[in-house]
Amino acid sequence: MRHLFHLLLFLAFASFGQNQTDRCATQFPAHSAPFETWLQQKRASFRLDEEVVYTIPVVVHVLHLGEPIGQGSNLSLERIQSQIRILNEDYRRKLGTRGYNTNPVGGDARIEFVLAKTDPDGQPTDGIVRKEASQIPVLPGDANIIDYQAFHSYWDPERYLNIWSTSQYQVGSFLGMAKFPLADLPGMSSWDDGHADGVTIDAEHFGEITTTNYPYGRTGTHEIGHFLGLLHTWGNADSGSESCSDATDYCEDTPPVNRSTSGCPSTPPLACNGQGAMMENYMDYSYDRCMNIFTNDQIGRMRTVLENSPRRKSLLTSPALNEPDPLSLTPPEKGWSVNVQEGQVIIEHPSLPVADVEATCYSFSGTIIPVTIVSKSTTRVVAQLPASSEAVNVLRLRLGATVYTKKIIKYGK
């Protein structure tokens, strides 16, 4: 499927106005024009409550190479927390932080981020999943990275903002990627066709670090801007083009530019209208130390997406924002293994009451998905999922008098 917005943030160090390798290879949805029409209509007809603070639950999937926690790609808790802090500083334009600005068109987006408190099974979580990934091949620069990572670790995108951290990209290829939001338009609600949703960030540039030109976690700020519907400041224009005809991000308070800014030039390059380019905008390519602004129009765009877009508005009422209900917690399950291989769910346990095994599968939207038990033994049950089942489902197993619930992930058709 090409109906995706892929953002690949490529490493480059050329300055604005010179021939350069783009840090982003952007593929807009095939329905980008209807999306923009939909969004502008929503903004015109929908009354935003500017005082409401929206909170988004985050799960961070750390795909590491087997290092101890805190070393290499196995990010420390402090690094992960620093990324969440930076997001909140930048999206809230917090006084006394790098995210504060005095620009008259800059504003507080009133969007905050928290690590999830409840996992998909209703159990307590710190919002961090660690997955040993040393056997995962290094990914080529043009791979569908988010789908590839979600195959290994993924939570319900209706309830969580999935963020992956990994060093398994092709060396020097990009810093991050995001999926663009949906519109509730005919033909757009199914554009993803089972593809995963979320944001991925290179482990070396995740959170606050002390090296490179991108040490302040602004890769995360930039990518989540795309996740919430923001374009680059140069819009659909080919960065570096002499033409200004497509140079719009649909935000009137960002000067129109037809190319990205790289580095931190002492004098802003000129925009298409003769003003200085807003190189400090989070949706440009400037170094982290130069970035510190979302404009009021950008903020209105993101908040409209959060109020109206499928997979975005449901985040605001996610149960992951709250601690789990103690009465709903189940005791730890020991000895269980539930895996999906080529459309089959394989359930293993040292002692299964095979005569009483029943399986029912539900999508996250609540649709019942038929499951057929194809084989049983005293330690193993194999169930077949239909080809039409969704990528993320909940499998409910009834084993005698006991009921267990498991999240399962199925990719491919």
LUMZADO-582962 format. One record per residue: z, y, x of N, C-alpha, C in turn. Coordinates in pm, whole numbers, padded with zeros to 5 digits, always signed. Each point is the difference from the previous one (the first is absolute). Layout:
LUMZADO-582962
ZYXZYXZYX;...
//
This chain:
LUMZADO-582962
+00000-00119+00085+00000+00119-00085+00000+00124+00088;-00083+00096-00038-00003+00125+00074+00067+00111-00079;+00061-00035-00118+00060+00102-00085+00141+00028+00049;+00011+00036+00126+00130+00023+00060-00004+00129+00079;+00117+00057+00015+00012+00113+00094+00073-00053+00122;-00072-00015+00111+00062-00048+00123+00011+00118+00095;+00115+00016+00055+00020+00107+00096+00035-00061+00133;-00089+00013+00099+00028-00052+00133+00014+00118+00094;+00118+00018+00053+00032+00117+00081-00024-00032+00147;-00118+00034+00052-00041-00041+00134+00056+00096+00105;+00034-00055+00115+00049+00080+00112-00114+00082+00058;+00023+00128+00019-00099+00085+00063+00072+00123+00053;-00052+00057+00104+00070+00113+00061-00094+00118+00027;-00118+00000-00061-00091+00112+00016+00050+00117-00084;-00041+00120+00032+00046+00117-00073-00095+00034-00113;+00046+00084-00091-00076+00041-00117-00130+00065+00045;-00111-00036-00068-00127+00065+00028-00082-00070+00105;+00056-00103+00068-00075-00075+00098-00041-00133-00060;-00098-00066+00064-00032-00135-00043+00121-00088+00024;+00036-00077-00098+00122-00079+00011-00012-00126-00083;+00083-00097+00036+00014-00120-00081+00102+00027-00109;-00040-00022-00125+00093+00026-00110+00124-00087+00013;+00115+00058-00030+00121-00080-00007+00011-00072-00134;-00080+00039-00098+00000-00065-00131-00141-00042-00038;-00018-00124-00038-00125-00046-00059+00028-00022-00147;-00042+00095-00083+00040+00002-00140-00109-00057-00089;+00035-00094-00084-00090-00054-00101+00057+00036-00136;-00067+00092-00068+00048+00044-00130-00035-00102-00107;+00076-00004-00110-00036-00090-00110-00138+00033-00053;-00070-00101-00048-00130+00024-00060+00013+00093-00121;+00121+00003-00060+00024+00081-00118+00071+00130+00037;-00024+00054+00120+00077+00117+00043-00026+00121-00088;-00125+00021-00045-00027+00116-00085+00074-00010-00133;-00008-00115-00072+00081-00012-00123+00149+00014+00026;+00046-00048+00116+00143+00013+00032+00038+00147+00007;-00082+00080+00068+00032+00142+00014-00004+00069-00136;-00096-00035-00084-00006+00059-00134+00125-00037-00079;+00037-00128+00006+00122-00047-00068+00122+00075+00049;+00012+00015+00132+00119+00063+00056+00007+00147-00041;-00113+00071+00005+00001+00141-00037+00033+00017-00149;-00050-00092-00084+00034+00007-00143+00149-00024-00023;+00055-00097+00075+00143-00027-00013+00081+00122+00043;-00042+00063+00108+00074+00118+00048-00007+00114-00099;-00114+00012-00068-00016+00109-00096+00079-00025-00128;+00011-00127-00041+00061-00031-00130+00145-00044+00011;+00041-00039+00120+00134-00056+00015+00093+00106+00056;+00112+00019-00066+00099+00099+00042+00096-00064+00099;-00012+00036+00126+00088-00056+00102+00138+00067-00006;+00102-00082+00004+00136+00052+00011+00030+00015+00149;-00013+00120+00048+00010+00024+00144+00141-00016+00053;+00099-00010-00088+00137-00015+00046+00039-00146+00020;-00076-00093-00058+00032-00142+00012-00031-00047+00142;+00092-00074+00058-00023-00063+00131-00040-00145-00023;-00117-00038+00047-00049-00136-00013+00049-00081+00120;+00050-00120-00024+00047-00086+00108-00081-00129+00000;-00049-00038+00118-00088-00116+00016+00071-00106+00085;+00012-00122-00049+00062-00107+00080-00099-00058+00099;+00045-00021+00121-00085-00046+00110+00048-00135+00051;-00093-00090+00027+00031-00119+00078-00084+00005+00127;+00066-00018+00114-00068+00001+00129-00013-00143+00049;-00124-00044+00019-00028-00133+00051-00026+00013+00151;+00092-00047+00080-00012+00009+00146-00068-00128+00049;-00126+00009+00037-00072-00114+00055+00011+00010+00152;+00086-00081+00056+00033+00012+00142-00050-00120+00080;+00017+00005+00130-00052-00102+00090+00108-00092+00053;+00111-00007-00070+00107-00090+00041+00106+00064+00087;-00011+00133+00022+00102+00066+00081+00133+00008-00075;+00110+00019+00072+00128+00027-00067-00010+00129-00080;+00081+00012-00104-00002+00121-00082+00033+00121+00088;-00083+00102-00012+00018+00122+00078-00085+00007+00124;-00074-00106+00028-00087-00001+00117-00145-00018-00043;-00091+00072+00070-00142-00015-00026-00036+00026-00144;-00076-00091-00057-00048+00018-00137+00103-00037-00106;+00113-00059+00041+00106-00035-00096+00093+00121-00013;-00044+00095-00080+00063+00131-00007+00148-00008-00037;+00077+00087+00062+00142+00007-00031+00021+00062-00138;+00117-00024-00056+00037+00064-00125-00005+00152+00015;+00042+00050+00114+00002+00145+00023-00141+00058-00004;-00098-00070+00059-00139+00047-00002-00051+00005-00144;+00029-00103-00076-00047-00005-00138+00066+00110-00082;+00130+00018+00020+00070+00107-00072-00051+00138+00040;-00041+00015+00127-00053+00129+00043-00130+00033-00072;-00082-00103-00029-00124+00025-00073+00029+00046-00143;+00098-00063-00064+00037+00041-00135+00055+00143+00002;+00083+00030+00100+00054+00137+00012-00112+00101+00017;-00096-00029+00086-00111+00092+00025-00081+00023-00127;-00027-00107-00073-00073+00016-00126+00073+00096-00093;+00131-00015-00010+00078+00087-00088+00005+00143+00051;+00005+00018+00131-00003+00136+00055-00134+00067-00029;-00108-00075+00017-00133+00057-00017-00034+00024-00148;+00029-00098-00085-00035+00015-00141+00094+00093-00074;+00119+00023+00054+00095+00093-00063+00004+00136+00071;-00080+00018+00105-00001+00125+00077+00144+00044+00030;+00073-00090+00065+00143+00022+00019+00026+00105+00108;+00086+00094-00036+00040+00106+00092+00069-00061+00121;-00033+00051+00119+00064-00047+00122-00061-00125+00058;-00113-00047-00056-00069-00117+00053-00143+00038+00037;-00070-00093+00064-00141+00024+00035-00087+00012-00123;+00048-00047-00115-00078+00007-00122+00008+00133-00072;+00076+00095+00054+00015+00130-00068-00110+00095+00044;-00049+00079-00096-00096+00105+00033+00026+00120-00090;-00051+00114+00040+00013+00123-00078-00134+00047-00054;-00099-00085+00005-00133+00036-00048+00008+00029-00151;-00059+00110-00047+00010+00035-00142-00065-00102-00094;-00092-00081+00049-00060-00103-00088+00062-00137+00024;+00100-00008+00089+00069-00126+00023+00110-00020-00102;+00037-00125-00023+00104-00024-00100+00075-00129+00023;+00101-00018-00081+00082-00121-00005-00064-00093-00102;-00048-00117+00044-00066-00092-00092+00097-00066-00097;+00129+00008+00027+00102-00066-00081-00033-00149-00018;-00040-00061+00109-00024-00145+00005+00087-00054+00112;+00078-00103-00032+00089-00061+00099-00027-00149+00010;+00043-00058+00110-00023-00141+00029+00132-00066+00038;+00022-00120-00052+00119-00077+00035-00041-00143+00027;+00070-00066+00092-00020-00143+00019+00048-00073-00125;-00077-00097-00043+00031-00072-00123+00139-00062+00007;+00066-00006-00115+00135-00056-00007+00003-00138-00066;-00106-00033-00074-00008-00128-00069-00135-00064+00030;-00002-00128+00034-00125-00066+00034-00069-00054-00125;-00121-00056+00012-00072-00047-00121+00070-00110-00077;+00093-00071+00064+00076-00105-00068+00131+00053-00060;+00020+00133+00005+00121+00058-00055+00120-00009+00091;-00023-00032+00128+00110-00014+00095+00014+00127+00085;+00116+00022+00060+00018+00119+00084-00093-00004+00121;-00044+00115+00046-00086+00010+00117+00025+00131+00072;-00032+00003+00129+00004+00126+00074-00139+00064+00005;-00097-00060-00071-00135+00056-00004-00083-00030+00122;+00044-00097+00080-00072-00035+00124-00027-00149+00001;-00124-00037+00026-00039-00140+00015-00055-00018+00140;+00052-00095+00074-00047-00025+00136-00078-00131+00002;-00121+00006+00054-00089-00116+00002-00052-00019+00141;+00028-00117+00058-00052-00032+00133-00150-00023-00010;-00077+00078+00074-00146+00001-00019-00076-00023+00130;+00063-00063+00099-00066-00016+00129-00123-00089-00008;-00008-00086-00103-00115-00088-00013-00111+00060-00085;+00024+00119-00057-00104+00066-00078-00101+00060+00099;-00129-00028-00015-00099+00055+00094+00000+00152+00000;-00034+00060+00115-00016+00144+00007-00114+00039-00093;+00022+00102-00080-00095+00034-00104-00110+00090+00052;-00126-00025-00037-00108+00090+00038+00015+00134-00070;-00061+00104+00056+00018+00134-00053-00050+00018-00141;-00095-00083-00045-00055+00017-00134+00056-00100-00099;+00109-00068+00036+00057-00101-00089+00067+00067-00120;+00012-00075-00109+00074+00048-00117+00148-00022+00031;+00056+00093+00075+00130-00020+00063+00110-00022-00103;+00003+00081-00105+00109-00009-00096-00001-00134-00072;-00117-00047-00042-00007-00132-00062+00047-00107+00098;-00039+00014+00126+00035-00099+00102+00151-00006+00020;+00062+00117+00004+00144+00003+00020+00074-00045-00124;-00050+00037-00118+00064-00040-00124-00002-00151-00019;-00097-00066+00058-00004-00146-00007+00126-00060+00060;+00055+00067+00099+00117-00051+00072+00132+00054-00056;-00003+00118-00060+00123+00057-00056-00037+00110-00098;+00043-00014-00127-00043+00094-00104+00096-00006-00117;+00040+00116-00050+00082+00010-00120-00080+00070-00109;+00044-00018-00123-00070+00051-00118-00032+00149+00013;-00128+00039+00005-00035+00141+00018+00029+00087-00121;+00031-00063-00114+00042+00078-00116+00143+00052+00018;+00077-00063+00088+00142+00033+00016+00036+00053+00139;-00088-00022+00098+00032+00036+00138-00120+00068+00066;+00028+00100+00082-00098+00048+00096+00009-00091+00121;-00100-00086+00018-00004-00089+00115-00047+00076+00123;+00079-00004+00106-00040+00058+00129+00010-00110+00104;-00111-00023+00071-00001-00100+00106+00003+00070+00136;+00075-00057+00091+00001+00045+00139-00043-00117+00086;-00096+00024+00087-00050-00110+00083-00065+00054+00126;-00002-00081+00104-00074+00032+00123-00122-00090+00013;-00038-00066-00110-00109-00098+00004-00137+00059-00029;-00013+00132+00012-00132+00060-00014-00077-00016+00130;-00130+00015-00009-00080+00005+00122+00048+00119+00083;+00019-00021+00130+00063+00101+00085-00074+00133-00010;+00075+00107-00029-00057+00133-00003-00086+00029-00120;+00007-00081-00105-00095+00017-00110+00044+00104-00101;+00124-00002-00047+00043+00096-00101+00151+00004-00008;+00049+00104-00066+00144+00018-00015+00050-00044-00137;-00083+00006-00102+00046-00038-00132-00111-00012-00101;+00037-00048-00117-00094-00020-00110+00077+00010-00131;-00067+00046-00106+00063+00007-00131-00100-00038-00107;+00051-00043-00114-00083-00024-00117+00011+00118-00096;-00113+00043-00052-00006+00113-00091+00047-00044-00138;+00053+00091-00082+00049-00037-00133-00114-00029-00097;+00037-00060-00113-00092-00031-00109+00003+00110-00105;-00100-00004-00088+00002+00083-00120-00008-00093-00120;+00062+00039-00111-00007-00083-00120-00130+00028-00076;-00112-00021+00070-00132+00021-00057-00068-00134-00021;-00089-00011-00100-00077-00124-00015-00075-00031+00128;+00015-00123+00046-00070-00041+00122+00076+00024+00128;+00108+00078-00005+00076+00026+00121+00130-00078+00005;+00047-00050-00115+00127-00070-00001-00009-00134+00071;-00120-00052+00019-00016-00131+00065-00073+00010+00133;-00009+00122+00055-00077+00017+00123+00055-00081+00116;+00133-00024+00001+00060-00066+00115-00025-00150+00000;-00019-00063-00115-00038-00141-00009+00091-00087+00086;+00130+00023-00008+00095-00082+00073+00033+00051+00139;-00062+00111+00043+00031+00052+00132+00140+00061+00003;+00059-00001+00117+00136+00049+00015+00004+00152+00003;+00121+00054-00015+00018+00144-00010+00114+00041+00091;-00015+00111+00068+00108+00049+00083-00052+00079+00119;+00081+00005+00104-00025+00080+00120+00033-00085+00122;-00081+00012+00104+00032-00066+00126+00004+00102+00113;+00093-00018+00092+00022+00093+00110+00014-00080+00129;-00067+00045+00104+00013-00062+00131+00146+00007+00046;+00054-00112+00047+00142-00006+00037+00036+00104+00105;-00093+00030+00089+00028+00096+00108+00020+00141-00054;-00050+00026-00121+00008+00135-00057+00081+00001-00130;+00086-00098-00015+00083-00011-00120+00131+00073+00025;+00030+00099-00084+00126+00072+00016-00001+00092+00119;+00119+00038+00043+00014+00095+00111+00009-00073+00132;-00087+00040+00092-00003-00061+00133+00000+00112+00104;-00018-00033+00126+00010+00103+00104-00128+00012+00081;-00105-00073-00036-00124+00002+00077-00119+00030-00090;-00116+00020+00060-00129+00027-00065+00000+00136-00068;-00116+00037-00051-00014+00126-00073+00035-00014-00147;+00047-00118-00039+00034-00026-00139+00141-00060-00009;+00101+00076+00048+00134-00059+00010+00092+00025-00118;-00044+00076-00101+00093+00046-00102-00025-00063-00137;-00063-00115-00005-00015-00072-00125-00097+00061-00099;-00085+00093+00045-00092+00066-00092-00118-00090-00038;-00020-00111+00071-00099-00098-00047+00041-00051-00138;+00129-00029-00017+00049-00044-00130-00015+00109-00106;+00031+00124+00035-00016+00111-00093-00144+00013-00045;-00093-00007+00095-00143+00012-00027-00049-00113-00090;+00035-00124+00036-00050-00116-00075+00053-00003-00143;+00126+00033-00017+00056+00001-00135-00061+00113-00082;-00042+00108+00067-00076+00103-00071-00125-00059-00064;-00072-00085+00073-00116-00069-00058+00041-00094-00112;+00110-00073+00020+00051-00092-00101+00028+00073-00131;+00035+00129+00010+00031+00082-00118-00117+00088-00041;-00119-00027+00054-00120+00064-00052-00054+00118+00078;+00053+00031+00118-00052+00110+00079-00118-00045+00087;-00099+00089+00010-00112-00021+00091+00030+00068+00133;-00082-00026+00099+00005+00082+00120-00034+00144-00037;+00038+00092+00082-00026+00141-00031-00149+00030-00007;-00083-00081+00063-00145+00022-00005-00069-00081-00111;+00079-00068-00082-00054-00068-00116-00104-00105+00032;-00114+00007-00068-00106-00099+00018-00096+00034+00112;+00020+00113+00064-00090+00038+00108+00014-00096+00117;-00109-00022+00071+00007-00077+00124+00063+00089+00105;+00116-00043+00052+00070+00084+00095-00090+00030+00120;-00018+00127+00031-00088+00042+00108-00135+00046-00050;-00025-00012-00131-00126+00044-00056-00006+00153+00000;-00122+00054+00010-00016+00144-00008-00001+00048-00145;-00017-00094-00095-00008+00037-00141+00138+00015-00061;+00013+00099-00087+00125+00019-00074-00014-00042-00146;-00112-00061-00036-00028-00027-00141+00098-00098-00061;+00048-00095+00076+00095-00099-00052+00141+00024+00051;+00024+00116+00057+00127+00027+00066+00105+00045-00102;+00046-00094-00081+00106+00033-00095+00096-00116-00014;+00127+00031-00006+00102-00100-00030+00054+00022-00140;-00070+00085-00079+00036+00030-00138+00133+00073-00012;+00039+00065+00109+00121+00082-00001-00040+00141+00040;+00016+00097-00089-00050+00134+00025+00077+00074+00107;+00123-00042+00028+00080+00074+00097-00007-00059+00141;-00090-00095+00024-00028-00045+00136-00137+00054+00038;-00012+00078+00108-00130+00055+00039-00103-00111+00019;-00122+00016-00055-00101-00105+00011-00048-00016+00144;+00005-00123+00048-00046-00029+00136-00096-00118-00005;-00089-00007+00098-00096-00110+00004+00024-00094+00117;+00118+00011+00058+00034-00088+00112+00151-00001+00020;+00045-00097+00076+00143-00013+00027+00041+00082+00121;+00129+00024+00010+00058+00062+00118+00066-00108+00084;-00021+00004+00127+00067-00094+00090+00084+00079+00100;+00116-00053+00030+00089+00069+00092+00076+00111-00069;+00041+00100+00076+00072+00117-00053-00060+00125+00062;-00121+00039-00041-00062+00120+00059+00085+00124-00023;+00003+00088+00097+00083+00120-00011-00052+00096-00107;-00130-00001-00022-00060+00081-00105-00068-00093-00100;+00035+00008-00128-00063-00089-00097-00151+00020-00003;-00077-00105-00005-00146+00014-00017-00029+00059-00136;-00121+00052-00018-00035+00065-00125-00040-00102-00105;+00045+00026-00123-00042-00081-00114-00135+00051-00050;-00055-00069-00099-00131+00037-00053-00002+00139-00063;+00116+00047-00046+00006+00132-00063+00039+00110+00097;+00005-00031+00130+00034+00100+00101+00148+00013+00027;+00085-00061-00083+00144-00001+00027+00030-00100+00112;+00122+00005+00049+00043-00100+00095+00022-00134-00070;-00042-00108+00061+00024-00133-00058+00149-00027-00005;+00043-00074-00101+00142-00033-00014+00028-00125+00083;+00002+00017+00131+00015-00115+00089+00141-00058-00007;+00095+00074-00059+00136-00051-00014+00018-00088-00124;-00106-00018-00078+00008-00082-00119+00014-00147+00037;+00086-00071-00074+00023-00142+00028-00126-00084-00016;-00100+00049-00074-00121-00077-00024-00111+00034+00097;+00031+00073+00107-00094+00023+00110+00029-00104+00108;-00063+00014+00116+00018-00094+00111+00078+00060+00116;+00068+00109-00020+00074+00064+00107+00108-00092+00055;+00049+00035+00119+00114-00075+00055+00122+00020-00090;+00092-00094+00009+00119+00004-00085+00076+00131+00010;+00009+00055+00120+00082+00119+00018-00058+00123-00071;-00126-00005-00039-00063+00112-00069+00011-00008-00150;+00030-00119-00054-00007-00022-00144+00131+00040-00069;-00010+00072-00113+00123+00025-00077-00026+00056-00139;-00117-00032-00062-00022+00061-00130-00080-00089-00096;+00052-00011-00123-00078-00034-00118-00011+00128-00082;-00118+00031-00051-00016+00121-00081+00040-00028-00145;+00013+00107-00076+00039-00015-00140-00103-00080-00080;-00129+00020+00030-00102-00077-00071+00006-00148+00040;+00023-00027+00125+00016-00139+00043+00121-00064-00070;+00106+00076-00010+00121-00050-00066-00028-00030-00147;-00069+00091-00068-00034-00023-00139-00086-00124-00017;-00089-00022+00094-00087-00119-00005+00084-00127+00014;+00089-00004+00098+00083-00120+00021+00090-00027-00118;+00060+00103-00057+00091-00019-00112-00075-00043-00125;-00123+00047-00016-00082-00044-00112-00033-00148+00014;-00034-00043+00121-00026-00142+00025+00124-00082-00032;+00117+00046+00043+00123-00075-00024+00033-00010-00150;-00039+00099-00076+00028-00001-00143-00102-00080-00080;-00120-00023+00054-00108-00053-00082-00071-00122+00056;+00005-00024+00128-00084-00104+00059+00066-00137-00007;-00076-00102-00042+00053-00137+00006+00045-00034+00142;+00107-00081+00009+00062-00040+00127+00074+00112+00070;-00011+00123-00050+00077+00110+00058+00112+00041-00095;-00033+00020-00127+00103+00045-00095+00107-00106-00021;-00035-00128+00012+00101-00105-00019+00103-00001+00112;-00033+00058+00116+00096+00005+00110+00122+00084-00036;-00021+00098-00086+00107+00095-00032+00110-00061-00084;-00028-00112-00065+00101-00068-00081+00026-00141+00052;-00033-00025+00125+00016-00133+00058+00146-00041+00006;+00031-00126-00034+00138-00048+00016+00043-00003+00146;-00097+00008+00092+00034+00000+00143+00076+00124+00042;+00000+00103-00084+00072+00123+00031+00151-00016-00012;+00042-00105-00069+00142-00020-00029+00050-00131+00061;+00130-00006+00021+00061-00124+00044-00016-00105-00110;-00015-00127+00035-00013-00103-00104+00126-00014-00083;-00020-00041-00125+00112-00027-00089+00075-00123+00051;+00129+00011+00031+00073-00116+00054-00007-00123-00091;-00011+00023-00131-00004-00114-00092-00131-00075+00007;-00104+00064+00056-00131-00065+00005-00025-00073+00132;+00092+00012+00095-00023-00060+00130+00014-00152-00007;-00085-00069+00070+00008-00145+00008+00052-00040+00137;+00068-00115+00009+00049-00043+00131-00116-00027+00096;+00024+00007+00130-00106-00027+00096-00061-00139-00020;-00130-00006+00012-00069-00127-00015-00016-00063+00138;+00041-00122+00015-00007-00069+00128-00095-00118-00009;-00082-00014+00099-00087-00116+00008-00131+00013-00075;-00021+00112-00071-00121+00016-00078-00115+00055+00083;-00118-00046-00028-00121+00052+00062-00107+00010-00108;-00055+00120-00019-00108+00022-00096-00112+00071+00073;-00116-00066+00011-00114+00055+00071-00125-00010-00086;-00096+00087+00028-00128-00001-00070-00109-00031+00101;-00079-00102-00029-00111-00038+00087-00120-00031-00088;-00105+00083+00017-00126-00022-00072+00020-00018-00150;+00081+00086-00056+00020-00001-00145+00101-00100-00051;+00062-00075+00090+00103-00094-00040+00137+00049+00045;+00099-00015-00088+00138+00032+00033+00069-00130+00040;+00052-00002+00122+00065-00120+00053+00150+00026+00006;+00075-00078-00077+00145+00017-00013+00067-00118+00069;+00088+00030+00096+00066-00107+00074+00150+00021+00001;+00073-00111-00007+00146+00001+00003+00045-00141+00037;+00111-00013+00073+00044-00135+00039+00022-00094-00118;+00032+00054-00116+00025-00086-00115-00043+00070-00128;-00118-00037-00051-00053+00062-00120+00018-00092-00121;+00051+00051-00111+00005-00080-00124-00139-00003-00063;-00091-00079+00057-00142+00010-00035-00026-00027-00147;+00084-00076-00065-00027-00031-00140+00012+00123-00089;+00075+00101+00046+00028+00117-00083-00062+00128+00055;-00096-00011+00091-00059+00120+00059-00098+00064-00098;+00021+00130-00026-00094+00080-00077-00029+00127+00077;-00123+00049-00011-00037+00122+00071-00074+00094-00094;+00038+00128+00004-00068+00105-00076-00021+00117+00093;-00118+00060-00008-00031+00113+00088-00025+00124-00085;+00048+00115+00049-00019+00126-00069-00057+00101+00099;-00093+00084-00048-00040+00114+00080+00108+00106-00009;-00006+00102+00086+00100+00104-00005-00012+00084-00127;-00114-00010-00068-00013+00070-00127+00056-00081-00116;+00047-00125+00027+00061-00083-00101-00092-00103-00062;-00125-00005+00041-00095-00097-00053+00035-00140+00048;+00002-00097-00092+00027-00139+00037-00127-00060+00060;+00014-00062+00116-00114-00063+00069+00022-00151-00003;-00092-00076-00059+00020-00145-00007+00012-00064+00137;+00091-00094+00009+00022-00075+00125-00006-00149-00034;-00074-00076+00080-00012-00144-00020+00068-00073+00115;+00093-00090-00030+00062-00084+00102-00099-00111+00033;-00045-00005+00126-00102-00099+00037+00058-00120+00074;+00118+00016+00057+00064-00115+00066+00149+00026+00014;+00078-00112+00002+00145+00008+00015+00046-00110+00094;+00106+00031+00073+00071-00103+00075+00147+00039+00001;+00081-00076+00065+00143+00032+00002+00031+00124+00083;-00094+00044+00084+00024+00118+00084-00105+00109-00016;-00106-00027-00076-00113+00092+00000-00070+00002-00136;-00028+00121-00051-00077+00018-00122-00115+00096+00031;-00120-00037-00044-00117+00085+00021-00050+00047-00136;-00012+00132-00018-00050+00058-00124-00128+00077+00029;-00093-00002-00095-00129+00067+00017-00001+00129-00081;-00034+00111+00067-00019+00128-00069-00147+00015-00038;-00030+00063-00112-00140+00022-00036-00064+00103+00092;-00131-00004+00010-00070+00091+00091+00016+00145-00041;+00030+00026-00126+00011+00138-00049+00137+00061+00021;+00094-00072+00059+00135+00054+00016-00001+00119+00095;+00097+00087-00016+00005+00123+00078+00056-00026+00139;-00009+00103+00085+00041-00016+00139+00150-00021+00014;+00079+00070-00081+00145-00011+00009+00053-00048-00135;+00078-00107+00001+00050-00057-00125+00146-00042+00018;+00062-00032-00110+00135-00055+00002-00006-00142-00055;+00045-00095+00078+00001-00140-00041+00141-00036-00045;+00014-00050-00123+00129-00043-00051+00003-00153-00004;+00094-00058+00073+00013-00144+00010+00122-00046-00079;-00020-00095-00088+00112-00061-00069+00017-00140+00058;+00113-00021+00066+00028-00127+00067+00125-00060-00065;-00022-00084-00098+00112-00050-00077+00061+00114-00079;+00128+00025+00019+00069+00107-00071-00001+00132+00076;-00060+00000+00119+00003+00119+00085-00136+00070-00004;+00004+00133-00005-00123+00080+00002+00002+00088+00124;-00108-00005+00076-00015+00086+00116-00125+00085-00020;+00006+00123+00054-00115+00091-00006-00042+00035+00142;-00130-00008+00024-00053+00029+00132-00121+00091-00011;-00010+00101+00088-00123+00077+00012-00098-00078+00085;-00126-00005-00044-00103-00065+00080-00118+00095+00015;-00073-00015+00107-00116+00082+00029-00121-00090+00012;-00105+00033-00067-00123-00078+00005-00115+00095+00026;-00076-00024+00105-00116+00083+00029-00126-00082-00004;-00109+00069-00027-00129-00066-00004-00033-00048-00139;-00127-00014-00027-00047-00048-00129-00049-00143+00013;
//
